[in-house]
Amino acid sequence: MNDKPIEQFVDTIVKGMQEAKAKRIVTVDMQKLDAPCVFFIICEGNSSTHVASIATEVKNFVREVAGVKPFAVDGLEAANWVAMDYGELIVHVFQPEIREFYDIEHLWSDAELNEIADID
């Protein structure tokens, strides 16, 4: 990814989400678990257009600030749930009803959840 601590990279992604007015941002720290990655960063947008714009903003913001591109981005076509693979870190951007249905922040019940206050 880069030479900076993973938490600094998480903060960069969160800032990119906030730039796009994402709501209900949650970081899921799985560093102490036997998990496929070390962080999920989850947020939501209020429509498919908003979800797509959040994902695009995160991709562009992270590339500009950290010089890192995602390995893969999936779900932009329907923009109900966009997943962005940054290796040790996976970004999930949902529409509210899809997020509620899958509830992925609680799949890893032993993980440390950190809710980020919405910026209005």
C-alpha positions, 0 to 999 in steps of 0.5 A: 500500500504505502509506508504510512501506518494503516490508521493514517490510510483509514483516515484518508479514506474517511476524509474522502468519504466526508468530502462526498457527504457520505453518511454513517461512516464506520471503521471496522478494525480487524487487526487483532482477528484472523480476518481476510483484511485488517479494516473495513470502512463502511458508509452509505449514500442516499441514492445510486447516484450518491453511492457512485459519487462517493466511490469516485470521490474516495478513489480520486481523493486517495489517489491524490493524497496517498498516491494509491489506487484500488486493486479493484472496484466492483458494483459501480454499475448498479451502485447499490453496494460498491466495494473497493479493494485496497488490499489490507483494507476494503471500502464498502459504500451502500445504499441504506436498505442494502447496508441494513440487509447485509449488516457487514459491520457486525459480521465480525462481532469481535472487531473494534467498531468506530462510528464517525460523526456525520458532517452536515 
